[in-house]
Amino acid sequence: MEQLVEAHKDEYGEKPAVMACAPGRIHILGEHTWFFKDKTLSMAVNLPVYIGVSKRSDTNLRFNFVQLKEKKRSTLSSLKYKKEDKWANAIKSVIYGFGASGFECSGMNFTVYSEILPSAGFGITNAVKIASAWAIKELHRFKCPLEEIMRVLERANMQFYGNAGFKADNFTVIHSKENSLVLTDYAKNTYDILPFKFKDKIVVLTDARVPRITTWNEESLFQPENVLLLGELKERRANVYGGWYYADNGPEVNEVLSVVNEDLRRHLVCVMNEHKNILKCEAALQKEDFATFARAVNHSHEDMRDLYDISCPEIDWLLKRVQELDESPDDLRNPVNCGRITGKGFGRCTYTILRKRDLEAYKEKLAEYERIFRFKPEFYVVKPAKGVRLI
């Protein structure tokens, strides 16, 4: 990675001793259901983040993000979250995590190189974090097996950021393989690699450039009493992935959820529907059944829009145009394309899975979008990528 080497040398006067690369990431389905011990289906994508690191002779820490032209600094003795440090907090959290796990780090110089900026929302900050973990471990020759690195990352989230983090983020960026998706099971704390082998399809990520606006407090959903409510509706089923399913009985669902207000009820129903859609996607991926997979994805976006209240007219317009690329857009049973809003919280991005021949038509729709909404979208044609590695 010549650009990374040169940037590190220009900034610090020496080449990086270690370099690591981690992929970006999107969540296909389920990023809002982790608190309920459900499942998340994710894709690591070939939007790589490169980290270069070298040791210092003191306890200082220096950070340089090439594309942002931003430099940050800290010390080993003052590792704490600072809003103004933005992306550098990701690296600081990992250093903190190693220290909290009994590993002693030296002062270090870091260079971050990524053509995609963290603001895009494609898991770039998480890629910075995990690539840094791999680079720091190698630089110091820490005897740190994968299980211990996972604990380092957990401490980085819990003790530095003050949140639990998302296992699907880590599992995807660490374990992903080419032409595959990663399915995280929060109930079992496990993951599986699923084949993604739909022929004649491409994946397009679109940053709609819509300002992010929080429309409701998602934390209000993540309460223990809501977990208990949905727990009453979980049924064991040996013939489905993970061994359980949410109840289909309408009267039973209505009775259990009758104790909550209408907004909360819709959000909880969305959580239930999302789990069902993930199970459909899992079965469809195993059978290479794109129509079933696409229906589940499209239904998921409808739920995000109508039940979970996180979409917006601009995102909905883009995804409606994706459906119109089909010669028979009213044939909802056999879609040839699909798409959904993506991102934790209230995202501004979409992923679409298109026939290759529809890419040019989709670009025309993006130009039309810009004329109508006055936001200039950015798009990236991507594919499933392998996980973090040293280079």
Helices and strands as residue ranges (DSSP letters): H 2-12, E 18-29, G 34-36, E 39-55, E 60-65, E 70-75, G 76-78, G 83-85, H 88-100, E 108-113, G 118-120, H 124-140, H 146-155, I 156-161, H 167-175, E 180-185, E 190-195, E 201-207, G 218-220, H 224-231, E 234-236, G 241-243, E 244-246, H 250-256, G 257-259, H 262-287, H 290-306, H 313-324, E 338-342, E 349-355, G 356-358, H 359-373, E 378-382, E 389-390
